[in-house]
Amino acid sequence: MLTYRRLFISILLITAFTVVSVARDKSVKFAYDVDFEMNFDNRELYKSAFSRSMTIFGARVTPSVGLAIAQPETDADHKVMIGVDVMKDFGGRTDRLLNEVTLYYRLQKDFGETEMTMYAGIFPRKKTDGEYSPAFFSDSLTFYDNNLEGLLLQFNRPKAHFEVACDWMGQYGNDSRERFMIFSSGEGRLASMLSLGYSAYMYHYANSDRHKGVVDNILINPYLRFDFGHMMNMQKFSMRFGWLQGLQNDREHASGYVFPGGGEFDLEVRNWNVGILNRMYYGTDLMPYYNSKDNTGTKYGPSLYMGDPFYRVYDNGTAGPGLYDRLEVFYEPDIKGSSKYLKIRLAAIFHFNGQKYCGTQQMVQLKFNLQELLVR
């Protein structure tokens, strides 16, 4: 295991090598970046069995250095970066600050009106720009699992964007299951107010030496989006109609695939930096194996399902379709045009299952990106 001292010396040596390389070749530049994030998430969910009441309060900083190489004759730019992900839960232990090492290669290349971007290695999750329902990835997952390990491909055009990624999440071992996820998202504008898009993942939850069995977890979300913000002279007035369709199979304990699913309607209204985002899902339990156990008695739970557990719909074992509603009221100030490099978000989220109020979250998020500030 890398110690802090060895890691610090390694980064110093790489930085020195980078500076020497820049001095020798004018097409090579010294690259650096710093991300900072603070997250406060107070969860008062005492009326729900889906998630417990608690407070997540912490911060992280992810500095990185490397080389940037421009190839104007081929419309390509290359970047190789190495860094550290330092994260601290406030009030927690101080001997586990080093969360992960980041190291990746990035390629940007233009093909006419299409811009392709590729990341390979261990890189921040924020490099993805697709839109995913909370049924895919929960708030806590995106904060604690900050990096992807694998590959990301993105294609951007004037009226469309598409991405596909592979995240290798677990290496086969005695207790560690082999796990990987392939996920993708895309959206294209069909008219000035109409877009067609989708998001999807295929999660392979395989076995280890001790834990037997394989579970296939697939989720697909096609949708139509209507955006009336420009017509109504507002920052945003968007409606999204989608369908969440699961395909899941516990090969060890089930007799075949199950197909949970339902419709999801999103409404977002924003003006003067104040907004309301309401997500309403009506359908069956998207996490039917959540409480299932493997041969060692270990519950699948959040290791199999990355999404918000409220999409289980019922917390009392009731079968059939049900309603989940998530209402978010938020404020995102834009301080003198700083929204690209400094994001501040204050939000209150209210959860309802059926006719029952389940609890609330109060959130304060602050995110800063140095690179976005430098390219202004």
Helices and strands as residue ranges (DSSP letters): H 4-24, E 28-44, E 54-71, G 72-74, E 76-89, E 98-111, E 114-124, G 125-127, H 139-144, E 147-157, E 160-170, E 179-191, E 194-205, E 215-227, E 236-250, E 261-271, E 274-283, H 301-304, G 309-312, E 322-331, E 342-353, E 356-369, H 370-374
